Amino acid sequence: PDDEGLSFVARAMQCPNLSIDGIFTHFATADEADKSRTNVQYEKFSNFTDRVEKELSLKIPLRHCSNSASILELPDMHMDAVRAGIILYGMWPSDEVKRDGIVLEPLLSLKSRIAYIKELDAGQEISYGGTFCTANPMRVATIPVGYADGYPRGLSNKGDVLIAGKRARILGRVCMDQFMVDVTKIPEAKVGDIATLIGTDGIETITMEEIGDRSGRFNYETACCLGKRIPRVYEKGGKIVCTRDYFHEEKLFF
């Protein structure tokens, strides 16, 4: 935001092959309780866009800088447009963002189905590296989701899924395409039953924040990592309104 930048804007807006619709910055620390650096960043951006109008006599139609955190807490910085991101999923930008004045409800859930159930004796190792070994006879279910789908490998031996409204702990390492869970205390579990990896089943809920905390990820990172192999199901008013299967829709050329 200096004389060199001003010169660049002047050249860009005079180029006959460009149509300039907007100018923006993106806040680096708006999700922190201390807004001092955000205030400085906004002031620099605002002063620069004022210089464009006053010194160059040019008007850029849209000025915008507000991400989810600043949408929630800094209404004086909304300018001509805002860019909602993580709040569109119903998730909070950080633990430092104030939560009064708005209600956010998580919109995304991730579900699979039990593909296989196996009875194991004591002393049996599960998954790559044998990082989990059964101390007693166990009933183990296979869930066909893995890190190739964006499910965190960091949940190995410490994540949960929900089956029949109960938590089932992940056993061993999460594989590329599947992982195993303990259903010893869920005798009603059977092949084909729904496994909720993110979302609510009965009174139990697994949030994106829980996934992030246990795997060492940021909640938004988890949402962004969910890959195209996972079919999308869109609901409105409790009814399915659209489905998309990007993996099978893509054309493959050999």
N, C-alpha and C positions, 0 to 999 in steps of 0.2 A: 504493500500500500504506500508507494512512494512515487517520485517523479518518473522513474523508469516504468513502473506499472501503469501510470497515467498515460504515458506515451504509447504503451502497448495497446491499451484500450482504444485510444484514438485511432491507431492504425487498423485495429480489428474492425471497428465500427464503420470505417470508411472503405472497407474492402467490398467491392460490388458482388462478390460471390458468397458473402456471409450474411445471414440474418441473425442479429443478436437478440435473443429473447430474455436473457437473464444473467445475473451475477450472484454468486453465493460464496459463503464461507461455511465451514462445518465446525461446530464447537467441540473442543477437545476435552473440556472439564466441566461441562454443564451438569453432569450427573453427580458432581461432588457438592457437599454441603457448603464449602467455601466458594462463593461465586466471583471472587476478586479477579481471577484470570479470565473468566468468561466475560466479565464486564469490560476488561481491557481489550479483549478480542473483538467484542461488539463495537466498542468505540472506534477502533482502528478501521473496521469494515464500514461502519456508518460514515465516518469522516471521509473515507476514500470515495464512497459512492456520491457523497455530497460534492466532492471536488470534480467528479466526472460531470455532474450537472452544471456546476457554477463555472468551472474553468474551461470546459470543453463545449459547453452548451449542448450536451448530449443527454438523452434520457434512455436509460436501460429499463425496459418494461417491468421486469420482476426482480426484486431484491429479496433474498431469503437466507436465513441462517439457522432457524430453530429446528433442532432435532427433538426427539421425544421428551427428553428431560427439560428442555427449555420451553416446550409447549406447555408442560405441566406447571412450571414454576416461574417463568419469565415472560409474562404476557406482553410486556412493553417492548420485547424484541421480536415480535412476530412479523413485522414488516409487511410485505405483500403476499407472502405465502409461507407455509410451514411444511416440514417434512417428517411426518409420523413414521416411525420405524417399529421398534420393539413393542410399543404400546398397541399396535394393531393386532399383535398376538395376545394382548391382555396381560403382558408381563411388564414388570417395573425395570427401568433403566439401571437402577442400582439400589442398594439398601439405604443410601443417603438421601434419596429423593423423597420429599414430603408426600405423604399418602392421604392427606385430607383434601376434600373438595372434589374427588373423583373416585369412582369405583371401577377397577379393572378386573375382568374375569378372563382367565385363560381360555383361549378358543381352540388350541391345537391339542389333539390327542394322538397317540401312536399305539396301534393295536396289531396283534398277530394272533395266531392260533397254535395250539399244541400240535406238533407234528409227530411226536413219538413219546412213549413212556416205557421206561425200563426199570425192572427191579434189580438192584445191585446188592451184593453181599459186602460185608466189611472188608476193608483192605483194597478196594478198587479205586484206581486213579481216574480222574475225569479231565478230559480236554488236553490241549497241548501242554507239554512240560510236566503234567501230573501235579499241578500246583494245589489240587484238592484231592484228598484221599478219604474215602468213607471210613469212619470209625465204627459205624454200625450199619446194619442193613438199611438201605434207603430206596425211596421211589423217586426217580429222576425223570423230568420232562424235558424234551428238546423244543426250543423255540426257534423257528427259521428266520431269524434276523441277526445280522452281524455288523462288523465295522465297515464292510463294503456298502452297507446301507446308511452309514453315518452314526450307527449306535456306538457309543464310546467303549473302546477296549479297556479304558480305565475303570470300568465297572466290574471287571473280573474279580470274582470272590467277594464283592462287597455291594453290588447293586441288588435291587429287588424288582420283581414284576408282580402284578396283581392277577390272581386266578381265583374265580369264585368268591371275590371280595376279600381274599386273604393274601398276605405277602408271601412270596416264594423267593428265597435267596438264590442268587446266581452262584453256581458251583464251577470252579475252575475258570479258565480264560475264555473270554468272549472270542469266538472265531470269526472268520471272514463272513460266513453266511449263517451262523447259528450259535446258540449258546444253550447251556443246560441249567435247570433250576430244580430246587428241592421241593417236591410235592408230597413228601412223606406224611405231613400233617394235613394234607388236603386230599383225603381218600376219594372224594367225589370227582376229582379232576380226571378228564379222559381226553383222548385224541380228538381234536377238532374244537375243543373249548377255547374261548377267547382268552388271550393273555394281554393285559393292559400294561404297556411299557411306560407310557406317559398318559396321565389322566386319572379318572375316578372310577372305582368299581365298589359299589356299596358304600361303606363309610370310610374306606381307605382311598388316599390320593397320592399319586407320585407326580410331583411338579417338575417343571424344567429346571427350577432352582435346585431341587434335590439332586437331579441328574448331574447338574453342573458341579455342585459341592462335592459329591462323591467321586466324580471322575476327574476333577481338576479343570473343568471347563467353565466358561461363562455361559449363562443361560441362552443368550442370543446365538452364541456359537453353536450350541446343540441344535437349535432350530434351523440354522443355516446349513448344517452338515447333513441333514436328512436328505438322502439322495433320490435320484429318479427311479431307482428300482422299487421304491415304495409307491403303490397306487394311492392316489388322492381321492378322498370322498368328501364332498361338500354338502353340508346340511344347513337348512334354514327352517326354523320352527319345528325342529324335531324330524323333518323329512329330508330324504336325500334329494338334492336338486341337480347334482352333477357329479360325474366321476371322470377321472383322468388316469390313464396308465401310460406315462411318458416312456417307460422302458420298452414296451411293446409297440408303441406308436412310431418310434424312431426307425428309419429305414437303414438297413445295414448293407454295405457294399463290400464285396470281396474281389 
